[in-house]
Amino acid sequence: MPQSDGPPPLAVPGFDEIFIPPARTPPDDRPEDYPAQPPERQAPDDLTWAAGAGAAEPNGTDRRQFQLSAGAAVVSALLAQSPIMEVADVLAASPVQLALERANEALGELMNTHEVVPPAHVRARTARLRRGLERLGRRSMGTADSQQLLVLAGRVAVLGADAAFKQGDVGSARDLAAEGYLAGVEAGDGPLCGSAREVGAVNEFYVGRPGEALRLARDGMRHVGSGPVRARLVCQEARALAAMGDLRGAAGSLDRAYDLADAIPVDQWGRPGPSFDTFHPVEVSYNATTALCLLGRPRAAEEHADLAMPQLDGMDAPGFRSVIRFDLALAMARQGRLELDRVCELATDAIGISWGRTVASVSSRADQLLTATSPHSEVRGVRELAALVREWQRSASRQRPGPGTAVPPPPLDL
C-alpha cells in the first residue's frame, strides 16, 4: 500500500446525534498541588551506595555491596581514562548486576530527555545502549539477571523505534517496535508489549495506515489491564478510528480514555510521550484534538485543545505542543474556516516551539497545511509562513550527527 504524509481530510460525518465526550480533567488534577513535570529519576539505591562506598571489604552479608563498590571503582577508573568510551565496553567491564543497573540508569536518562533533544541524538544513544546490552547478553548470568536484560533490551528497542519514527524512518521504526514487542512476549512483560504496540500504532497512523494502527493498538490491549499503557493504547485506537471516519467508534474510545485517565493516580503521571509505567492525562485531550480535527469537528476540537495546550506549554514536550497547533490550523483551513490570521499564528507558534528539533510527524503536518493554504498565496502571511516552514525543514540537516561528528554520549559514558 502506498504511504502518504498522513491521513487524508475527511468529510463531516452526518451523525450529530452521537455523543462526543467533553474535555475534562481528572478529579485529582490540582495544578497547585502537583508539578507539571515529573520529578527527576534517581539512580538505583545500590548504585548510589556503590559510588560512595569505601574500599574495605565488609563481612558476610555485605559481600554483595562490596562487589558493587569494587565494580564501580573499576568502571570509574576506565571512564577516567576515556570519557567517550563506548557503552558496550563500559558494560563489558562491569560485573553483570552493576552493568544492568548502569544500563537501567542510562535508559532512565533517555526517557527523561527523549521528547526534548533531536531524535537523531536519541537514536544514536539507543543504538549504543543496544550494542552494550547485546554484548552483555553473551556473558553467563542467572535467570533473574537474564530476565532483566531482556526487558531492558526491549525497552531500549521501543525507545529507538520512537526516535526512528520521529526521523521519518518508517521501516526501522517498525522493526524496532516489533523487536521490543517480541522481547516483551518472551519476558512475559505486558506493559512492554503494550508500549511496543503503541509506538508501532503511532508510526502507522502518521504514514497514513490507520487500519494497521488500529490493529496494533487493539493487539496491545490484550497484554495490559487498566492503567497507563492501556490509556495510551485507547488514545491510539481513537485516533485511528477517527482517521477511518468512524465518529461513533472514536467518540466511544475517547470517553473510555478519559475514564482510564481519571483512575490513574497522580504518582503515575509522567511526561507525555512513550513510557512503560506512566501516563499524563493531558494526552487524552491532546489525542481528542487530533481525532476531532480529522472528523471535521474543529469547534469540538478547540474545546479539547483549550484544555490541553496550557498544560502542554508547561512541559518539555515540544512535539506535542507543535502538533496540536498544526492540527487546529489544518482543521480551520480544511473546513472552510479560513481565518488565515489565526491559521498562520498557530502554525508560526508551532514552528517556533520545534525550532532546532524537526520531527517527521510535525514536518508532515506543516506540509499538509501549506497545501491547504496554497490557494491563498496572494496573502502575505501565507507566503511568509511557507518560507518559514521551508527554512525550518532545511534546518533538520543540522540536527543529524554527520560522519565523524561526536554525538553527546549518555550519562553512562561520563
C-alpha positions as CSV (number, residue, x, y, z in Angstrom):
1,M,0.0,0.0,0.0
2,P,1.5,3.4,-0.9
3,Q,2.4,5.6,2.0
4,S,1.4,9.2,2.4
5,D,2.3,12.0,4.8
6,G,-0.7,11.4,6.9
7,P,-4.4,10.6,7.0
8,P,-6.4,12.4,4.3
9,P,-9.0,15.0,5.2
10,L,-12.4,13.5,5.8
11,A,-15.9,14.8,5.1
12,V,-18.0,15.8,8.1
13,P,-20.0,12.8,9.2
14,G,-23.7,13.1,9.5
15,F,-24.0,11.7,13.0
16,D,-24.9,14.7,15.0
17,E,-26.8,12.5,17.5
18,I,-23.6,10.8,18.6
19,F,-22.3,11.9,21.9
20,I,-18.8,13.4,21.7
21,P,-17.2,13.4,25.2
22,P,-16.5,16.9,26.6
23,A,-13.0,17.9,27.5
24,R,-12.3,17.3,31.2
25,T,-9.5,16.9,33.7
26,P,-9.1,14.0,36.2
27,P,-10.6,14.6,39.7
28,D,-7.0,14.6,41.1
29,D,-5.8,17.3,38.7
30,R,-4.9,20.2,41.1
31,P,-2.1,22.1,39.5
32,E,-1.4,24.0,42.7
33,D,-0.5,20.7,44.4
34,Y,1.3,18.8,41.7
35,P,4.2,20.0,39.4
36,A,3.6,19.9,35.7
37,Q,6.8,17.9,35.2
38,P,7.6,14.6,36.9
39,P,10.5,14.5,39.4
40,E,13.9,13.5,38.1
41,R,14.6,9.8,38.1
42,Q,17.0,8.8,40.9
43,A,19.9,6.4,40.4
44,P,19.2,2.9,42.0
45,D,20.0,2.7,45.7
46,D,22.6,0.0,45.2
47,L,24.4,2.1,42.5
48,T,24.3,5.2,44.7
49,W,25.8,3.3,47.6
50,A,28.4,1.8,45.4
51,A,29.6,5.1,44.0
52,G,30.3,6.4,47.5
53,A,31.3,3.3,49.4
54,G,34.7,2.8,50.9
55,A,37.3,0.3,49.7
56,A,37.3,-2.0,52.7
57,E,35.7,-5.4,52.2
58,P,32.7,-5.9,54.6
59,N,32.0,-9.3,56.1
60,G,29.4,-11.9,55.3
61,T,26.1,-10.4,54.2
62,D,27.8,-7.3,52.9
63,R,29.8,-9.1,50.2
64,R,27.2,-8.1,47.6
65,Q,27.7,-4.4,48.4
66,F,31.5,-4.8,48.3
67,Q,31.3,-6.4,44.9
68,L,29.2,-3.5,43.6
69,S,31.7,-1.0,45.2
70,A,34.7,-2.7,43.6
71,G,33.0,-2.9,40.2
72,A,32.1,0.8,40.4
73,A,35.7,1.7,41.2
74,V,36.9,-0.3,38.2
75,V,34.4,1.3,35.9
76,S,35.2,4.8,37.2
77,A,38.9,4.2,36.5
78,L,38.2,3.1,33.0
79,L,36.0,6.1,32.3
80,A,38.5,8.5,33.7
81,Q,40.9,7.2,31.0
82,S,38.4,7.5,28.2
83,P,35.5,10.0,28.7
84,I,33.9,8.9,25.4
85,M,34.3,5.2,26.0
86,E,31.8,3.0,24.0
87,V,28.8,1.9,26.1
88,A,29.4,-1.7,25.2
89,D,32.9,-1.5,26.6
90,V,31.6,0.1,29.8
91,L,29.1,-2.7,30.4
92,A,31.6,-5.4,29.5
93,A,34.0,-4.1,32.1
94,S,31.3,-4.2,34.9
95,P,30.0,-7.1,37.0
96,V,26.7,-8.3,35.4
97,Q,24.4,-6.8,38.1
98,L,26.2,-3.5,38.2
99,A,26.1,-3.4,34.3
100,L,22.4,-3.9,34.4
101,E,21.9,-1.2,36.9
102,R,24.0,1.2,34.9
103,A,22.1,0.3,31.7
104,N,18.8,0.9,33.5
105,E,20.1,4.3,34.7
106,A,21.1,5.3,31.2
107,L,17.7,4.2,29.9
108,G,16.0,6.4,32.6
109,E,18.1,9.4,31.5
110,L,17.0,8.8,27.9
111,M,13.3,8.6,29.0
112,N,13.7,11.9,30.7
113,T,15.1,13.7,27.7
114,H,13.9,12.0,24.5
115,E,11.0,14.4,24.0
116,V,13.3,17.4,24.2
117,V,16.5,16.6,22.3
118,P,16.7,16.0,18.5
119,P,15.6,12.4,17.6
120,A,18.8,11.8,15.7
121,H,20.7,12.0,19.0
122,V,18.2,9.8,20.9
123,R,18.5,7.2,18.2
124,A,22.3,7.3,18.3
125,R,22.2,6.8,22.1
126,T,19.8,4.0,22.0
127,A,21.9,2.3,19.3
128,R,24.9,2.5,21.6
129,L,23.0,1.1,24.5
130,R,21.6,-1.8,22.4
131,R,25.1,-2.8,21.4
132,G,26.1,-2.8,25.0
133,L,23.2,-4.9,26.0
134,E,23.8,-7.3,23.2
135,R,27.4,-7.8,24.3
136,L,26.3,-8.1,27.9
137,G,23.9,-10.9,26.8
138,R,26.8,-13.1,25.7
139,R,28.0,-13.3,29.3
140,S,26.9,-16.0,31.8
141,M,24.2,-14.8,34.2
142,G,21.4,-16.1,36.4
143,T,17.8,-16.4,35.3
144,A,16.7,-13.2,37.1
145,D,19.5,-11.2,35.5
146,S,18.7,-12.6,32.1
147,Q,15.1,-11.6,32.5
148,Q,16.1,-8.1,33.5
149,L,18.4,-7.9,30.5
150,L,15.6,-9.0,28.1
151,V,13.2,-6.3,29.5
152,L,15.9,-3.6,29.3
153,A,16.7,-4.6,25.7
154,G,13.0,-4.5,24.8
155,R,12.5,-1.0,26.3
156,V,15.6,0.3,24.5
157,A,14.3,-1.0,21.2
158,V,10.9,0.7,21.8
159,L,12.6,4.0,22.5
160,G,14.7,3.5,19.4
161,A,11.6,2.9,17.4
162,D,10.1,6.1,18.6
163,A,13.2,8.0,17.6
164,A,13.3,6.4,14.2
165,F,9.6,7.3,13.7
166,K,10.4,10.9,14.6
167,Q,13.1,10.9,11.9
168,G,10.7,9.6,9.3
169,D,12.4,6.2,9.1
170,V,9.3,4.1,8.9
171,G,10.9,0.7,8.2
172,S,13.4,0.9,11.1
173,A,10.6,2.1,13.4
174,R,8.5,-1.0,12.5
175,D,11.4,-3.3,13.0
176,L,12.4,-1.9,16.4
177,A,8.9,-1.8,17.7
178,A,8.4,-5.5,16.6
179,E,11.7,-6.3,18.4
180,G,10.5,-4.6,21.6
181,Y,7.2,-6.5,21.3
182,L,8.9,-9.9,20.9
183,A,11.1,-9.2,23.9
184,G,8.0,-8.3,26.0
185,V,6.3,-11.6,24.9
186,E,9.4,-13.6,25.8
187,A,9.8,-11.9,29.1
188,G,6.0,-12.0,29.9
189,D,6.1,-8.2,30.4
190,G,2.6,-6.9,29.5
191,P,3.5,-3.1,29.7
192,L,6.4,-3.7,27.4
193,C,4.3,-5.5,24.8
194,G,1.6,-2.8,25.0
195,S,4.1,0.1,24.8
196,A,5.8,-1.5,21.7
197,R,2.4,-1.8,20.1
198,E,1.5,1.8,21.0
199,V,4.7,3.2,19.3
200,G,4.0,1.0,16.3
201,A,0.5,2.3,16.1
202,V,1.7,5.9,16.2
203,N,4.2,5.1,13.4
204,E,1.4,3.6,11.2
205,F,-1.0,6.4,11.9
206,Y,1.3,9.1,10.7
207,V,2.2,7.3,7.5
208,G,-1.5,7.1,6.6
209,R,-2.3,3.5,7.6
210,P,-5.0,3.9,10.3
211,G,-6.2,0.3,9.8
212,E,-2.9,-1.1,10.8
213,A,-2.6,1.4,13.6
214,L,-6.0,0.2,14.9
215,R,-4.9,-3.4,14.7
216,L,-1.7,-2.7,16.7
217,A,-3.4,-0.7,19.3
218,R,-6.1,-3.3,19.9
219,D,-3.5,-6.1,20.0
220,G,-1.5,-4.2,22.6
221,M,-4.6,-4.1,24.8
222,R,-4.6,-7.9,25.0
223,H,-1.4,-7.6,27.2
224,V,-2.5,-5.0,29.7
225,G,-5.2,-4.3,32.2
226,S,-6.4,-0.8,33.2
227,G,-3.6,1.6,33.8
228,P,-1.1,4.0,32.0
229,V,-0.3,1.8,29.0
230,R,-3.9,0.9,28.3
231,A,-4.8,4.6,28.4
232,R,-2.2,5.2,25.7
233,L,-3.5,2.4,23.5
234,V,-7.1,3.6,23.8
235,C,-6.0,7.0,22.7
236,Q,-4.3,5.5,19.6
237,E,-7.5,3.5,18.9
238,A,-9.5,6.7,19.0
239,R,-7.2,8.5,16.5
240,A,-7.1,5.5,14.2
241,L,-10.9,5.2,14.2
242,A,-11.2,9.0,13.5
243,A,-8.8,8.7,10.6
244,M,-11.1,6.0,9.2
245,G,-14.1,8.2,9.5
246,D,-15.8,6.3,12.4
247,L,-17.2,9.1,14.6
248,R,-19.1,6.8,16.8
249,G,-16.2,4.5,17.5
250,A,-13.7,7.4,18.0
251,A,-16.1,9.1,20.5
252,G,-16.5,5.9,22.5
253,S,-12.8,5.4,22.6
254,L,-12.2,9.0,23.8
255,D,-14.8,8.5,26.5
256,R,-13.0,5.4,27.7
257,A,-9.7,7.1,27.6
258,Y,-10.9,9.9,29.8
259,D,-12.3,7.3,32.2
260,L,-8.9,5.5,32.3
261,A,-7.1,8.7,32.9
262,D,-9.4,9.6,35.8
263,A,-8.3,6.3,37.5
264,I,-4.6,6.8,37.2
265,P,-3.0,8.0,40.5
266,V,-1.0,11.2,40.4
267,D,2.2,9.4,41.2
268,Q,1.9,7.6,37.8
269,W,1.5,10.9,35.9
270,G,4.6,11.3,33.7
271,R,5.8,13.4,30.8
272,P,3.9,13.0,27.5
273,G,5.4,10.5,25.1
274,P,6.4,6.8,25.2
275,S,6.6,5.3,28.7
276,F,6.2,1.9,30.3
277,D,4.6,2.8,33.6
278,T,3.3,6.4,33.4
279,F,0.7,8.4,31.6
280,H,-0.2,12.1,31.8
281,P,-4.0,12.8,31.4
282,V,-3.3,15.7,29.1
283,E,-2.6,13.1,26.4
284,V,-6.3,12.3,26.2
285,S,-7.3,15.9,25.3
286,Y,-4.3,16.1,23.0
287,N,-5.4,13.0,21.1
288,A,-9.0,14.1,21.2
289,T,-8.0,17.3,19.4
290,T,-6.3,15.3,16.6
291,A,-9.3,12.9,16.3
292,L,-11.9,15.6,16.2
293,C,-9.9,17.6,13.7
294,L,-9.8,14.5,11.4
295,L,-13.5,14.1,11.8
296,G,-14.2,17.6,10.7
297,R,-15.2,18.9,14.1
298,P,-12.9,21.9,14.6
299,R,-15.2,23.5,17.2
300,A,-15.2,20.4,19.4
301,A,-11.5,20.0,18.8
302,E,-10.9,23.5,20.1
303,E,-12.6,22.7,23.3
304,H,-10.2,19.9,24.0
305,A,-7.2,21.9,22.7
306,D,-8.1,24.8,25.1
307,L,-7.7,22.2,27.9
308,A,-4.5,20.6,26.6
309,M,-2.4,23.5,25.3
310,P,-1.9,25.3,28.6
311,Q,-0.8,22.1,30.3
312,L,1.5,21.1,27.4
313,D,3.0,24.5,27.3
314,G,4.2,24.0,30.9
315,M,6.0,20.8,30.0
316,D,9.1,19.8,28.0
317,A,7.1,18.3,25.1
318,P,7.8,20.4,22.0
319,G,6.5,17.8,19.6
320,F,3.1,17.6,21.3
321,R,2.9,21.4,21.6
322,S,3.6,21.8,17.8
323,V,1.3,19.0,16.5
324,I,-1.7,20.2,18.4
325,R,-1.3,23.7,16.9
326,F,-0.8,22.4,13.4
327,D,-3.9,20.1,13.8
328,L,-6.1,23.1,14.8
329,A,-4.7,25.2,11.9
330,L,-5.3,22.4,9.5
331,A,-8.9,21.9,10.7
332,M,-9.6,25.6,10.3
333,A,-8.2,25.6,6.8
334,R,-9.8,22.4,5.6
335,Q,-13.3,23.1,6.8
336,G,-13.5,26.5,5.0
337,R,-13.0,28.4,8.2
338,L,-10.2,30.3,6.6
339,E,-9.3,32.5,9.5
340,L,-6.0,33.0,7.9
341,D,-4.5,35.2,10.6
342,R,-5.4,32.6,13.2
343,V,-4.1,29.7,11.0
344,C,-0.8,31.5,10.4
345,E,-0.5,32.4,14.0
346,L,-0.9,28.8,15.2
347,A,1.5,27.5,12.6
348,T,4.1,30.1,13.3
349,D,3.9,29.3,17.1
350,A,4.2,25.5,16.2
351,I,7.4,26.1,14.2
352,G,8.9,28.3,16.9
353,I,8.3,25.7,19.5
354,S,10.0,23.0,17.5
355,W,12.8,25.1,16.0
356,G,16.1,23.1,16.3
357,R,14.2,19.9,16.7
358,T,12.5,18.9,13.4
359,V,10.3,15.8,13.8
360,A,8.8,13.9,10.8
361,S,5.3,13.9,12.2
362,V,5.4,17.7,12.8
363,S,7.0,18.3,9.4
364,S,4.4,16.4,7.6
365,R,1.7,18.4,9.3
366,A,3.4,21.5,8.1
367,D,3.4,20.2,4.5
368,Q,-0.3,19.5,4.7
369,L,-1.0,23.0,6.0
370,L,1.0,24.6,3.1
371,T,-1.1,22.5,0.7
372,A,-4.3,23.6,2.4
373,T,-3.4,27.3,2.3
374,S,-1.7,27.4,-1.1
375,P,-4.9,28.7,-2.8
376,H,-4.4,31.9,-0.7
377,S,-0.8,32.5,-1.7
378,E,-1.7,36.1,-2.5
379,V,-2.0,36.7,1.2
380,R,1.3,37.9,2.6
381,G,1.0,35.9,5.9
382,V,0.6,32.7,3.9
383,R,3.7,33.4,1.8
384,E,5.7,34.2,4.9
385,L,4.5,31.1,6.6
386,A,5.6,29.0,3.6
387,A,9.1,30.5,3.7
388,L,9.3,29.9,7.4
389,V,8.3,26.2,7.1
390,R,10.9,25.5,4.4
391,E,13.7,27.2,6.4
392,W,12.7,25.2,9.5
393,Q,12.7,21.9,7.5
394,R,16.1,22.7,5.9
395,S,17.5,23.1,9.4
396,A,16.8,19.4,10.1
397,S,20.1,18.5,8.3
398,R,22.0,20.3,11.1
399,Q,20.4,18.2,13.7
400,R,21.7,14.9,12.4
401,P,25.1,13.7,13.5
402,G,27.3,13.8,10.4
403,P,30.2,11.5,9.6
404,G,32.9,11.9,12.2
405,T,30.7,14.1,14.3
406,A,30.7,13.2,18.0
407,V,27.3,12.6,19.4
408,P,26.9,13.7,23.0
409,P,27.1,10.5,25.0
410,P,24.6,9.4,27.5
411,P,25.4,9.7,31.2
412,L,26.7,6.1,31.2
413,D,29.7,7.3,29.2
414,L,30.7,10.0,31.7
